[in-house]
Amino acid sequence: MLPLAVEPFGGYRAWLETLPGYAGQVAFHRVLPARPPDVVPYEGAFKPVLARLGLAPYAHQAEAFEKLEAGANVVMATPTASGKSLVFQAPVLAAM
């Protein structure tokens, strides 16, 4: 469902190109299909926290947890609502 302001244009790209300075600026546009989450088994240090929250990590979260357990710094760039906050919060909760 599109926001009301965008609906008359039929999509974000069409709306964006009506804004000053954006006409002709979009070189490529593709809508990716939704895909199911890739939940994986995880047995690391943050498993008790995840269990208390009733969560199983997505693959990218489990990978980040493993890197954190090894002492690495982690930067995540994933879509909205993909679990970045949990990667930050699980170590904090585990330390409490």
CORQUI-V119287 format. One record per pair of residues at least 24 apart in sequence whose C-alpha atoms are under 7 Angstrom apart, sorted by the first residue. I is the first residue (numbers start at 0). J is the second residue. Records with the same first field share a line. If there is no record, write none. Layout:
BEGIN
I->J  J
END
This chain:
BEGIN
45->89  90  93
48->89  92  93
60->86
END
